[in-house]
Amino acid sequence: MNSDIFKGQWKQLQGHARQQWAKLTDDDVSLIKGDKDVLLGKIQERYGRSKEDAMTELDTWLKAQEIR
Protein backbone atom coordinates (compact mmCIF):
# COMPACT_ATOMS: atom_id res chain seq x y z
CA MET A 1 0.00 0.00 0.00
CA ASN A 2 1.58 3.24 -1.06
CA SER A 3 1.70 6.33 1.15
CA ASP A 4 -1.08 8.18 -0.67
CA ILE A 5 -3.48 5.25 -0.34
CA PHE A 6 -2.51 4.81 3.31
CA LYS A 7 -3.14 8.48 4.04
CA GLY A 8 -6.47 8.40 2.19
CA GLN A 9 -7.66 5.29 4.00
CA TRP A 10 -6.33 6.14 7.45
CA LYS A 11 -9.82 6.82 8.85
CA GLN A 12 -10.84 3.26 7.97
CA LEU A 13 -7.53 1.74 9.06
CA GLN A 14 -7.41 3.39 12.49
CA GLY A 15 -9.55 0.74 14.17
CA HIS A 16 -7.55 -2.06 12.61
CA ALA A 17 -4.32 -0.42 13.73
CA ARG A 18 -5.62 -0.14 17.30
CA GLN A 19 -6.51 -3.85 17.21
CA GLN A 20 -3.06 -4.76 15.90
CA TRP A 21 -1.16 -2.45 18.25
CA ALA A 22 -3.30 -2.09 21.36
CA LYS A 23 -0.66 0.03 23.09
CA LEU A 24 -1.33 2.90 20.69
CA THR A 25 -3.25 5.61 22.50
CA ASP A 26 -6.02 7.78 21.08
CA ASP A 27 -3.50 10.61 21.00
CA ASP A 28 -1.06 8.42 19.04
CA VAL A 29 -3.74 7.60 16.47
CA SER A 30 -4.66 11.27 16.17
CA LEU A 31 -1.02 12.27 15.69
CA ILE A 32 -0.42 9.68 12.97
CA LYS A 33 -2.86 11.37 10.56
CA GLY A 34 -2.16 8.81 7.85
CA ASP A 35 1.64 9.21 7.98
CA LYS A 36 3.30 5.79 7.79
CA ASP A 37 6.56 7.12 9.22
CA VAL A 38 4.79 8.44 12.31
CA LEU A 39 3.01 5.08 12.76
CA LEU A 40 6.35 3.31 12.38
CA GLY A 41 7.87 5.53 15.07
CA LYS A 42 4.94 4.93 17.42
CA ILE A 43 5.27 1.16 16.99
CA GLN A 44 8.97 1.44 17.84
CA GLU A 45 8.25 3.66 20.83
CA ARG A 46 5.34 1.70 22.32
CA TYR A 47 6.71 -1.79 21.69
CA GLY A 48 10.47 -1.27 21.90
CA ARG A 49 11.00 -2.65 18.41
CA SER A 50 14.02 -1.91 16.26
CA LYS A 51 13.32 0.16 13.16
CA GLU A 52 13.82 -2.90 10.95
CA ASP A 53 11.49 -5.10 13.04
CA ALA A 54 8.82 -2.41 13.21
CA MET A 55 9.08 -1.85 9.45
CA THR A 56 8.69 -5.57 8.74
CA GLU A 57 5.70 -5.77 11.08
CA LEU A 58 4.09 -2.68 9.53
CA ASP A 59 4.67 -3.91 5.97
CA THR A 60 3.12 -7.29 6.80
CA TRP A 61 0.12 -5.59 8.39
CA LEU A 62 -0.31 -3.21 5.46
CA LYS A 63 -0.30 -6.08 2.96
CA ALA A 64 -3.06 -7.76 4.97
CA GLN A 65 -5.10 -4.52 4.83
CA GLU A 66 -5.01 -4.21 1.03
CA ILE A 67 -8.44 -3.82 -0.49
CA ARG A 68 -8.84 -6.45 -3.16
Backbone torsions as a table, in degrees:
resi	resn	phi	psi	omega
1	MET	NA	122.8	-178.3
2	ASN	-78.4	168.6	-173.9
3	SER	-61.8	-38.0	-179.8
4	ASP	-66.1	-42.2	178.1
5	ILE	-65.4	-43.6	179.5
6	PHE	-58.5	-47.8	-179.4
7	LYS	-61.8	-42.8	-179.1
8	GLY	-67.9	-29.4	-177.5
9	GLN	-103.1	9.0	-175.7
10	TRP	-57.2	-39.0	179.9
11	LYS	-56.4	-43.0	-179.7
12	GLN	-75.0	-31.0	-176.0
13	LEU	-82.1	-16.8	-176.0
14	GLN	-54.2	-47.8	-179.1
15	GLY	-62.5	-41.3	178.2
16	HIS	-65.3	-37.8	178.4
17	ALA	-65.3	-41.4	178.8
18	ARG	-65.2	-33.5	176.3
19	GLN	-68.8	-42.1	-178.9
20	GLN	-68.6	-44.7	-176.7
21	TRP	-122.6	82.1	-174.1
22	ALA	-64.1	-18.4	179.5
23	LYS	-78.0	-7.9	176.0
24	LEU	-70.9	131.5	179.3
25	THR	-87.7	169.1	174.5
26	ASP	-60.0	-38.2	177.6
27	ASP	-63.9	-40.9	177.2
28	ASP	-57.9	-49.4	-177.3
29	VAL	-61.8	-39.6	178.0
30	SER	-65.9	-38.9	-179.8
31	LEU	-69.2	-30.3	-175.8
32	ILE	-62.7	-44.3	175.9
33	LYS	46.6	36.9	177.0
34	GLY	80.2	13.3	179.4
35	ASP	-97.6	111.1	-177.4
36	LYS	-59.6	-36.6	-179.6
37	ASP	-65.6	-37.1	177.8
38	VAL	-67.9	-43.2	176.8
39	LEU	-59.9	-44.3	178.0
40	LEU	-56.9	-46.4	179.2
41	GLY	-63.3	-38.8	179.1
42	LYS	-67.7	-37.1	176.7
43	ILE	-63.5	-44.8	178.2
44	GLN	-60.1	-46.8	-176.1
45	GLU	-65.5	-49.6	-174.3
46	ARG	-74.6	-30.3	-174.4
47	TYR	-112.2	-1.8	178.8
48	GLY	64.9	31.4	180.0
49	ARG	-85.9	151.6	170.9
50	SER	-71.1	162.4	179.8
51	LYS	-58.9	-42.6	-178.6
52	GLU	-64.7	-44.7	179.9
53	ASP	-65.1	-43.1	179.2
54	ALA	-64.1	-39.3	179.5
55	MET	-65.2	-42.8	178.1
56	THR	-62.2	-45.8	179.4
57	GLU	-61.8	-44.6	179.5
58	LEU	-64.7	-44.2	179.5
59	ASP	-61.1	-42.2	178.7
60	THR	-62.6	-44.7	179.1
61	TRP	-63.6	-43.3	-179.5
62	LEU	-62.8	-40.5	177.9
63	LYS	-61.7	-37.1	178.8
64	ALA	-69.9	-22.0	-177.7
65	GLN	-89.4	-7.7	-177.7
66	GLU	-54.2	134.6	175.2
67	ILE	-84.6	124.3	-175.9
68	ARG	-93.8	NA	NA
